[in-house]
Amino acid sequence: FRSLFLLSIWVQHQASVMDGNDPSGIVFRQIVFCVLSAIALFVTSLIPTNLLLRFSGLLYVLALGLMASLHWFYDQTMFEQTHTKRWIRIGDFTIQPSEFMKVAFMLFMVYLTLVYEKRKAERTIKSDLIYVTKILLYSIPTFLLMFMQRDFGTSLVFIVMLGALFIISGVHWKILTVVIGLIAALGAILLLLVFTEWGNRVLFRLHFSQYQLDRVRAWADPLAYQDSIAFQQVRSMWAIGSGGLLGAPDTHTTVYVPVRESDMIFTVIGETYGFLGSTLVIFLYFYLIYQIIFAALKTNNKASVYIAITYVFGLVFQIFENIGAAIGLLPLTGIPLPFLSQGGTSLIAISIAMGIIFGLEKFPTKAKKRSYALKESRGLT
């Protein structure tokens, strides 16, 4: 964590310098966010996991309420810039409620899973189908609010978290196959709608924005739109490419990348330290993921594993999508790079989740312990 916190301060300083701005204010804010995040991590690591799971329903309702309040108390400045209601302004700071929802969502869905397993000593396809349906019904308010906020990227994070939970909890493979097939079919239909005129009209009626459709078109053929809708992504690829193996030389003219400090923060690393520096940052993420999974497995407790795996898959997806978009492999979705992108809400929310996960060893739940060997996974046998 110390490495990622320090790295977040440095990349925000470097992004500000590369954009020709005074970095002192940005660096101070980032230091404040890192200190608050460290405190949040420490405090949440002291809270018993059983207590968090017991009140996870209340936390979920509170998180929904906070997200719903955006309909009235959204930040006017951010709305004018993005035409979306995703932030609440408190003084000089903004809060993005969806970041805290990720933690509440994880805890509540794991709690529902544990309750289901406790009540069903012998699981069947029918009981698993009822469980999946129940989880999806409880998830509807979250996805509805995400839809109202036009936050497609964060919605994908929640979908990945649910998928990870279904797999690790042993939902029958036939149900998983159907769910994956439906998601794939939905993705194919969305792509068809994006690239057809009549499809665009359908999406506009569903309140999709023009910029969301443009992001997909820009990803499909970025060079064809490099001076318009693909400007940001093409500039990102140029910046990372200019870093070469070890980073751009001092005489290098910095490549301008819009929103470098947020969605495109990986370009700062790629341009400054090249391929080797970028690889080192990715290695830090892999090491963090290893620590998360190891901390959960060490408890030999299924509730701990459910919490860790559910959240870590969401975290991995964010890392994969952000870096993939920066290098042109994936379309832009506005998903921040964990720890490094500008935004105190994301940093604090991730630290809260990390505190919960690394506190699992101190306060393992009383859920029945079991082995996680592949041969015992009911859905794969």
N, C-alpha and C positions, 0 to 999 in steps of 0.2 A: 504493500500500500504506500509506503513512504516513497518508493521509486515512482509510482504513478502520480502521487500528489505533487512531487517535485517536478515531474515531467509536465504536468498540466500547467504549472506556473510558468515553466520555461516556454512551452509552445504558445501560450497566450501572449507572453512578452515578445516572442519572435514574430508572431502574426501581426502584432501591433506595429512593430518596427518595419516589417516588410510592407505594410500599408502606409507607411510614412506618418504614423501617429505617435503621440507621446505614450509610452508604455506604463508609466508610473501608476496611473489610475487603474488600469486593467490589472496590473500585477497585484496591487493592493487588494482589489476586490477578489481576485483569485485566491490570495493568501487567506482572506477572511472565510471564503467558502471552504477551503481545505481545512481550516481550524474547526469550523462548525461541523464539517463532515467527520472529522476525527472524533469529535465529541459525540456525535450521533452514533458512530460505530461503537464506541466504548460503552455508551449508555445502553443501547439495544442489546449488546452482548451480555448484559447483566440481567436481562428480563427472561424469566423462565419460558421455555418454548410452549409448555402446556398452557400457560396463561395467555400467550399470544394466540394460540389456536382456539382457546375457549372463547375469546372475544373477537375472533376473526370476522364473524358476521357483523358485529358492530363496527369494526374498522372498515369493512367493505361498504356498509351503508354510509358512513361518514365520508369515505372517499367518493362515493357516488354523489353525495350532496355537494361536496366541494366542486366536483366537475360540473354538476348541474348549475351551480351558482354562476358559472361563466356566461350563462345566457343573459344575465343582468349586470354582472360586475367585471366584465372583460376589460382588458387594457386597450384604451382607445388608440394609443400610438401604434401598438403591434397590429391592431385590427386594420389600421390604415395602410400598413406596410404589407401585410400578408392576406388581408381579407378573411381572416379566420379568428375565432374566439377561443384561444387556447391558453391565455395568460391572464393572471390577476396581478395588478400592480399594487404594491405596498411601499409607499415612499419612493425611494430610488431603485427598489428591487422589484423583480417580477417573479411570480410563481407559476409553474406549469403543473396543474393538479394531476395530469395523466401519469407523471413520473411516480407520484406517491400511490396512484392506483395500481401500478405494477406490483408493489409490495403487498397491498391489501388483497388484490386479486389472487396472488400466489397463495397466501395464507388461507384464504377462505376456500379456494378450490381444493387444497390439500386437506383441509378440515372435512369437507364434504366427502372426500375420497376415503378418509379414515373411518368416518361414521358408517359409510356404506360397507366397508370391509368388516367392520366389527359386527354389523347386523347380519351379514351374509357369510356364514361359515363355509358354505359350499356355493361357489359362483357358477352361473350358467350363462349362455349367450343371451337369454332373455333378461336375466338380472343385470348383466353388463350393459345391455341396450337401455334399460331403464335408468341406470346410473349415468350413462353418457347423455341421455336426454335431459336428465335433471341438471347436470352440469351446464349443458348448453342453455337451458332455460334461465338459470341463474346468471349466465354470462350475457344475456340479451341486453340488460340495461347498460352494461359497459360498452358493448358494440354500438348500441343506439346513440349513446353520447359521443362516441368516437366518430360516428357517421355525421352527427350534427355539427361537430367541430371540424369536419373534413380532414381528419387525421388518419389517413389510410396507412401510413407507415407504422404508427403505434398499434393500430389494429392488427397488423401482421405479427407484431411481437406477442400480443395476447394469444393469437392463434397458435404460434409456435410453442408457447408455454403450455397451452392445453394439450397439444399433441404430445409433448414430452411427458406430461403427467399421465395421459392415457396409456402410453407405451410402458412407462416404468411401473405403473400400477397393475399391469397385466390384463388390460382389456383384450377381449378375444380378437384374434387376428382377422377374423371375417368382418367384424365391425370396423376395425381399423382400415381394412382394405376399402370398404364402402365409403368411409369418411374421407380418406385420401383421394379416392376417385372423384367424389363430389367436389372437393376443393380444386382438383386439377381441372375438372370440367368447367367450374366457375371461372378459373383463371383463363382458360381458353376462350370462354365466352366474352370475358372482359377485354381480352386482346382483340377479338373480332370487332367488338363495339368501338374500341379506340381507333381502329384503322379503317372504319367505314363511316360514310357521311350519315347514314341513317342511324348507325350505332351511336355516333356523337350526340344526335338529338335525344336518344334514349337516355344516355348518361347525364346530359344536361337537365333532363326532367327529374333525374335522381339526385340532383344537386351536386354533381361532380363539377369541379372548376376547370376552366380552360388550361390553367397551368399544370394541372395534374395530368391531363391528356398529353400536353406538350412534352412533359418529362418522359413519357413512354416513347413518343415519336423520336425525341432527341436521342434516347438510348439506342433505338433500333438503327439509326443512321446519323451519328453525331456530326460527322464531317459535312454532311449535306446541310446542316443547320447551325454550323459553328458560329455564324454571325448573328444568330437570333435565339431560338429556343434552346439550343445546345451549347450556348456560349460558356456557361459556367462549367459544364462537364468537360468540354474540350480544353478549356483553360486549365482545369485540374489535371488532365492527362499531360498537358505540356509542362506544367510545373513539376510534376513527379518525374517525368522523363528527363527534364533538364538536370535533375540531381545526379543522374548517372549512377556509378557504383558507390562513390564515397561522398557525394554531395557536390553542389555547384560551386565553382571557384569564387573567390571574393570579387573578381571583376565581372561576374555574371549579373545581368540585369534581371531583377526579380520579375517573375511572371505574375501579372495581375489576375487574381482569382476572387470573384465576388463571394462574400460571406465566408472568407477564409477562416475566420476565428471560430466558426460554428460547424456547419455541415462539412466544410472542406478543410478541417484542421489537419487531416492526414497529409495534405499537400505541403504543409510547413515542414513536416518531418522528411518527406520524400525529396523535397527540393534542397533542404539544408544538409541532410546527412545521407541522401542517396539510398540505394538498395540495401546496403548493410545496416544503416540506421533504421530503416523501415522494418527490416527483418527482426532487429533487436526489439523493437516495440511490440511486434506481433508475438515474439517469444515471451515478453513480459505478460501479455494477455494469456497465453497458454499456461504459463506458470501459475497465474492467478486461478485459472480454471482448475488446474490440477490441485491446488490448495483447497479449493471449495469442495471438490468431489472427495478428496482424501479426508477432509474434516468430517464430512457426513458419513463416509464409510467406516471411519474409526469408531463411531458410536454404535455400529452394528444394529441400527434401529431404522425401521422402514419409514417412519414419519420424517426423520432427519434426511433420509435419502430423497424422499419425495420433495421436500422443500428445496434441497440443494439442486437436484436435477431440473426441477421445474424452472427455477430462476436462472440457472446457468445456461440453459438452452435459449432462454430469452436474451441473455447477455451475449452469447455467442452469435445469435442472429443479428443483433445490433452491430457488433463488430464486423461481421462478415458483410452485411449490407452496406455499411458506411464506407468501408475500405473498397468494397467491390464497385460502389458508385463512383468513388474518387478515381479509380483506374479504368472506368468505362465498362466494367463487366456487368453491372447491374444498373437499373434506372434509379434516378434520384428519388428519395422518398421523404427526405427531411429528418431521417433518424440520426441523432447525434452519436459521436464516437464516445463510448463510455469513458469517464474520467477526464478526457482531454478536451472535448468540445466546450465552448463557452456556455455557461449556464449552471448556476448554483443549485437549482432544484434537482437536476439530474444527478449531480455529484453527491448531494446530501441523501437523495433517495437510494442511490446505489450503496452508499455507506451504511444506511439503515439496514438494507437487505444483507450486506456483508456481516454486519454485527449480529443479526439473527442467525446467520449460517455458522459463523465462527463461535457463537454461543451455544450451539447444539451440543458440543462435547461437555459443557458445564451443566446444561439442563436438558438431558435427553428425555424425550417423551416416554410415556408408559406404554406406548403401543407395542404390540407383540413383535419381538425380534425374529428375523428370518434371514436365510441365506439368499444372496442375489445371483447365484450361479445361473447361467443361461439355461441349463437343463431343467431348472425349477420354474422357469417362466411359463405360466400356464398358457399364455397366448401363443407360444412358439412351439408347443409340443402337440 
